[in-house]
Amino acid sequence: MQSTAVRAASSAALVPAQQAPAPVQEVLNKFHQCSETKQRYQLVLDYADSLPPYPEELQRPENRVLGCAAQAWLDASLDSSGKVQLRAASDSKLTAGLAGVLVSALSGLTPEQLLAVDGTAFLQSLGLGPGVVAPSRASGAANMLASIQRRTRMLMTQLPRFPSLLITSNCLQPQGTFAEAQAQYLQPDAQQVAQLVELLRSKRIGVVAHFYMDPQVQGVLSAAAEQWPHIHISDSLVMADAAVKMAQAGCSTIAVLGVDFMSENVRAVLDEAGLSEVRVYRMATDDIGCSLAEAAESEDYTNYLHEAAQTPSSLHVVYINTSLRTKAVANSLVPTITCTSSNVVQTVLQGFAQVPGLTVWYGPDTYMGRNLAQLFQQLASMPDEVIQELHPAHTAASVRQLLPRFKHFANGTCIVHHIFGGE
């Protein structure tokens, strides 16, 4: 057993010594000297003790690392010599230990050195298999590393230019890569548009697409919609409603441009409307996944639902960006209602108004759950008349009472929210 552990640790050394900066190699050497799983686990805990105290005032949402099994915070700065200085903390000693490993290895490097470290190879080289940390903790370490590298790029001002379109009287100038795609939205290929319209009309196909589709695609669709009315671009909830209207207007087929749960939702709503004969097509035969939907199918989320089921007077409010299977399984454990971003506040407040002593469990979108918690905290100090414009059954007092009974899932990452909202 011991020799196997040594071989596993050695074979995981994917960062060559001659290429790794000295602090990185020093950390790797410590882990490679551990011959047993228990020793590597203890070493991770020792790194937690190596972290200096993290100032409480820095435990702000913008320093929170999303996607960790526990709460974790991280910030980066450049010292007077131009080297990256990292600070981190967590309310879990194991997660703090993983943060300590990264801080010990990477803090004090130049930005160029830090960004040159192969993060995947480094984490694999530590030999932290399931016997040392659970997969969810390992995923959290990867998220912390990604956050460190992202913050380092910010310090170097190497972020892509914020997308914008400069429109003058006689030209359109895109600023940044994404803006170049947006410009194509405004100037779609006329031949592509004509071909699409002819195909959709001849086969009586309606198209529902999500806002997250590429701008080039949306540009062609928007131009085609001027000639064929059965094209709709919206959020996931309205896509299904639009599909029903298209079917009622004579479309025999609906093409869904979005991830799997959107196609499922369109199919389910069409069936509910008595339109089961209308065919629904996805974009590909392969799975079209969604990070948020996958988070709701994780062991962490199952445990979250079981905790809700064991709590009296619980209501599970699930974001629509989840599969039908997730919704069905959840409802078998705890009463479940589906929401979208446009009605989640009213849904939660209505639940608290109708059921005395209710505990609401929101998930799986951590970003939205955190925003809801912050909103309710703010409402608790506002005048009653302001709160009642949002929901007539609530006052500042009732909002204060619900605060400890509003729960949100802490480990559900929506990639789009994480990129544009998390930091």
DAZI-V771618 format. One record per pair of residues at least 4 apart in sequence whose C-alpha atoms are under 6 Angstrom apart, sorted by sequence separation. I is the first residue (numbers start at 1). J is the second residue. D is the distance in whole Angstrom. If there is no record, write none. Layout:
BEGIN
I,J,D ; I,J,D
END
This chain:
BEGIN
7,11,6 ; 78,82,5 ; 79,83,6 ; 92,96,6 ; 93,97,6 ; 100,104,6 ; 102,106,6 ; 103,107,5 ; 109,113,6 ; 121,125,6 ; 128,132,5 ; 130,134,5 ; 133,137,6 ; 175,179,6 ; 184,188,6 ; 200,204,6 ; 215,219,6 ; 218,222,6 ; 225,229,5 ; 247,251,5 ; 271,275,5 ; 326,330,6 ; 331,335,5 ; 340,344,6 ; 346,350,6 ; 366,370,6 ; 388,392,4 ; 394,398,6 ; 414,418,6 ; 417,421,5 ; 418,422,5 ; 20,25,6 ; 34,39,6 ; 78,83,5 ; 109,114,6 ; 153,158,5 ; 154,159,6 ; 167,172,5 ; 174,179,5 ; 200,205,5 ; 246,251,6 ; 270,275,5 ; 271,276,5 ; 296,301,5 ; 331,336,5 ; 339,344,5 ; 34,40,6 ; 78,84,5 ; 90,96,5 ; 166,172,6 ; 174,180,5 ; 225,231,5 ; 352,358,6 ; 388,394,6 ; 65,72,5 ; 77,84,6 ; 78,85,6 ; 89,96,6 ; 166,173,5 ; 256,263,6 ; 64,72,6 ; 65,73,6 ; 77,85,5 ; 165,173,6 ; 64,73,4 ; 76,85,6 ; 165,174,5 ; 63,73,5 ; 76,86,5 ; 165,175,6 ; 63,74,5 ; 75,86,6 ; 164,175,5 ; 384,395,5 ; 75,87,6 ; 163,175,6 ; 384,396,6 ; 74,87,6 ; 163,176,5 ; 74,88,4 ; 73,88,5 ; 161,176,5 ; 163,178,6 ; 164,179,6 ; 73,89,5 ; 163,179,5 ; 230,246,6 ; 380,396,5 ; 72,89,6 ; 86,103,6 ; 72,90,4 ; 320,338,6 ; 71,90,6 ; 316,335,6 ; 317,336,6 ; 319,338,6 ; 320,339,6 ; 380,399,5 ; 71,91,6 ; 315,335,5 ; 316,336,5 ; 317,337,5 ; 318,338,5 ; 319,339,5 ; 320,340,6 ; 380,400,5 ; 86,107,5 ; 317,338,6 ; 319,340,6 ; 85,107,5 ; 9,32,6 ; 84,107,6 ; 85,108,6 ; 208,231,6 ; 210,233,6 ; 211,234,5 ; 84,108,5 ; 206,230,5 ; 207,231,5 ; 208,232,5 ; 209,233,5 ; 210,234,5 ; 309,333,6 ; 83,108,5 ; 84,109,6 ; 206,231,6 ; 208,233,6 ; 210,235,6 ; 253,278,5 ; 255,280,6 ; 309,334,5 ; 83,109,5 ; 84,110,6 ; 240,266,4 ; 244,270,6 ; 252,278,5 ; 253,279,5 ; 254,280,5 ; 255,281,5 ; 256,282,5 ; 257,283,6 ; 83,110,4 ; 193,220,6 ; 197,224,6 ; 253,280,6 ; 260,288,5 ; 293,321,6 ; 6,35,5 ; 259,288,5 ; 293,322,4 ; 5,35,6 ; 185,215,5 ; 259,289,6 ; 5,36,6 ; 185,216,5 ; 188,219,6 ; 193,224,5 ; 208,239,6 ; 184,216,5 ; 188,220,5 ; 182,215,5 ; 181,215,6 ; 185,219,4 ; 369,408,5 ; 366,409,6 ; 314,358,6 ; 316,360,6 ; 318,362,6 ; 366,410,5 ; 206,251,6 ; 313,358,5 ; 314,359,5 ; 315,360,5 ; 316,361,5 ; 317,362,5 ; 318,363,5 ; 363,408,6 ; 364,409,6 ; 205,251,5 ; 314,360,6 ; 316,362,6 ; 359,405,5 ; 360,406,5 ; 361,407,5 ; 362,408,5 ; 363,409,5 ; 366,412,5 ; 204,251,5 ; 207,254,6 ; 209,256,6 ; 359,406,6 ; 361,408,6 ; 365,412,5 ; 48,96,5 ; 204,252,6 ; 205,253,5 ; 206,254,5 ; 207,255,5 ; 208,256,5 ; 209,257,4 ; 210,258,6 ; 364,412,5 ; 45,94,6 ; 48,97,4 ; 51,100,6 ; 205,254,6 ; 47,97,5 ; 45,97,5 ; 48,100,5 ; 44,97,5 ; 47,100,5 ; 47,101,6 ; 261,323,5 ; 69,137,6 ; 296,364,6 ; 68,140,4 ; 67,140,6 ; 24,105,4 ; 23,105,5 ; 41,132,5 ; 31,126,6 ; 14,121,5 ; 14,125,6 ; 12,124,6 ; 13,125,4 ; 12,125,4 ; 295,412,5 ; 9,127,5 ; 292,413,6 ; 292,414,5 ; 291,414,6 ; 69,411,6 ; 67,411,5 ; 67,413,6 ; 62,423,5
END
